[in-house]
Amino acid sequence: MASMATIRPLSLSPLSLRRHCRHLPPSVLPTPLSNLKKPPSSLSSSSIGLSARRSASRFVAVASAQSNFLKVIQKAWRVGKDGVEAGSNLIPDTVPRPVARVSVAVVAATVALFLLKSFISTALFVLAMMGALYFIFIAFNSGEGPRGDSSSSSSSTSTEEESLEEARRIMEKYK
């Protein structure tokens, strides 16, 4: 007969973690909620009504969505300036700093425009090939005629009349 092992429930309280993880530094272990100086915002009470919170959050979201573009432009400008500065630091000190900055900016702009041109030309080439393949497909499959309601064209009407005449002849043959 197998012996029954005792299973203790898993406790994830901070005290049990401290007891079992004595080798870890105290900054890694969680602190109980009673030791927190400020209660979490979800637990704190507020005198603002629910409808006022909703309308305020709408205005914040709209203002945030409008200013993201400016933040992106400012961030790109700062990154560009830092990149030019880092590139100009690679140039020897015998070259004046303004000349080094301008030359690094020109080289960076040239490389960026070359990459942009390559990307755009690749995208346009892919679109042109897709269009050419579409027209080739249409040209090779034009003999089959369109699929769907084609009673408005005169060529399909004549083929319909011919097929009806043939069907009538076959029906009369077997009467």
C-alpha positions in Angstrom: 0.0 0.0 0.0 1.4 3.4 -1.0 1.9 5.9 1.7 0.0 9.2 1.4 2.1 12.3 1.2 0.8 15.4 2.9 0.3 18.4 0.6 0.5 21.8 2.1 -1.5 24.6 0.4 0.7 27.1 -1.5 0.8 30.4 0.3 2.0 33.5 -1.6 1.9 35.9 1.3 4.9 38.2 1.7 5.8 36.6 5.1 5.9 33.1 3.6 8.0 34.3 0.7 10.4 35.9 3.1 10.6 32.7 5.1 11.4 30.5 2.0 13.5 33.0 0.2 16.0 34.2 2.9 18.9 34.3 0.4 17.2 37.0 -1.7 17.8 40.7 -0.9 14.9 42.4 0.8 14.4 44.8 -2.1 13.3 41.9 -4.3 10.7 40.6 -1.9 7.2 42.1 -1.9 6.0 44.3 0.9 2.6 43.9 2.5 -0.1 46.5 1.7 -0.1 47.7 5.3 3.5 49.0 4.9 2.7 51.2 1.9 2.8 54.9 2.6 0.1 55.8 0.1 -2.9 53.6 -0.8 -3.2 52.6 -4.4 -5.3 55.0 -6.5 -8.0 52.3 -7.2 -8.6 52.0 -3.4 -8.6 55.8 -2.6 -12.0 57.5 -2.4 -12.6 60.6 -4.5 -15.3 63.3 -4.4 -15.4 63.6 -8.2 -18.5 62.0 -9.7 -18.3 59.2 -12.3 -19.7 61.4 -15.1 -17.1 64.1 -14.4 -14.3 61.5 -14.5 -15.5 60.3 -17.9 -15.7 63.7 -19.5 -12.3 64.7 -18.1 -10.8 61.5 -19.4 -12.2 62.2 -22.9 -10.6 65.6 -23.0 -7.3 64.2 -21.8 -7.5 61.5 -24.5 -8.2 64.0 -27.3 -5.4 66.3 -26.2 -3.0 63.4 -25.9 -3.9 62.1 -29.3 -3.4 65.5 -30.9 0.0 66.2 -29.3 1.5 62.8 -30.1 2.6 63.9 -33.6 4.5 66.9 -32.2 6.1 64.7 -29.6 7.3 62.3 -32.3 8.7 65.2 -34.4 10.5 66.6 -31.4 11.9 63.2 -30.4 13.1 62.6 -34.0 14.7 66.1 -34.0 16.5 65.3 -30.7 17.7 61.9 -31.9 18.9 63.5 -35.2 20.8 66.2 -33.3 22.4 63.6 -31.0 23.3 61.5 -34.0 24.9 64.4 -35.8 26.8 65.3 -32.6 28.0 61.8 -32.1 29.1 61.6 -35.8 30.9 64.9 -35.6 32.8 63.6 -32.5 34.2 60.8 -34.7 35.8 63.4 -37.0 39.3 64.6 -36.0 39.6 67.8 -34.0 41.6 69.4 -36.8 38.3 69.9 -38.6 36.3 72.8 -37.2 33.2 71.6 -35.3 30.6 73.5 -37.4 32.1 72.1 -40.6 32.1 68.6 -39.1 28.4 68.9 -38.0 27.3 70.1 -41.4 29.3 67.4 -43.2 27.9 64.6 -41.0 24.3 66.0 -41.4 24.7 66.1 -45.2 26.0 62.5 -45.2 23.2 61.3 -42.9 20.6 63.1 -45.1 22.0 61.5 -48.2 21.9 58.0 -46.7 18.4 58.6 -45.4 17.1 59.8 -48.8 18.8 56.9 -50.6 17.1 54.4 -48.3 13.7 56.2 -48.7 14.1 56.2 -52.5 15.0 52.5 -52.4 12.0 51.7 -50.3 9.6 53.7 -52.5 11.0 52.4 -55.7 10.6 48.8 -54.4 7.0 49.4 -53.4 6.2 51.0 -56.8 7.9 48.1 -58.6 5.8 45.6 -56.7 2.6 47.5 -57.4 3.5 47.7 -61.1 4.2 44.0 -61.3 0.9 43.2 -59.6 -0.9 45.4 -62.1 0.8 43.8 -65.0 0.1 40.3 -63.8 -3.6 41.3 -63.3 -3.9 42.6 -66.9 -2.1 39.4 -68.2 -4.6 37.3 -66.2 -7.5 39.2 -67.6 -6.1 39.0 -71.2 -5.6 35.2 -71.0 -9.1 34.6 -69.4 -11.1 37.0 -71.6 -12.4 34.1 -73.8 -14.4 32.6 -71.0 -16.5 35.7 -70.6 -17.6 37.4 -67.4 -19.1 35.4 -64.6 -22.4 36.7 -63.3 -25.4 38.5 -64.8 -24.4 39.2 -68.4 -27.8 39.5 -70.0 -27.1 43.2 -70.9 -24.4 42.5 -73.5 -25.3 41.7 -77.1 -22.7 39.0 -77.6 -24.0 37.0 -74.7 -27.6 37.4 -75.9 -26.7 35.9 -79.3 -25.0 32.9 -77.6 -28.0 32.5 -75.3 -30.4 32.4 -78.3 -28.2 29.9 -80.1 -28.1 27.6 -77.0 -31.9 27.9 -76.7 -32.4 27.0 -80.4 -30.1 24.0 -79.9 -32.0 22.9 -76.9 -35.4 23.2 -78.8 -34.0 21.1 -81.6 -32.9 18.4 -79.2 -36.3 18.4 -77.5 -38.1 18.1 -80.8 -35.9 15.2 -81.8 -36.8 13.1 -78.8 -40.7 13.8 -78.9 
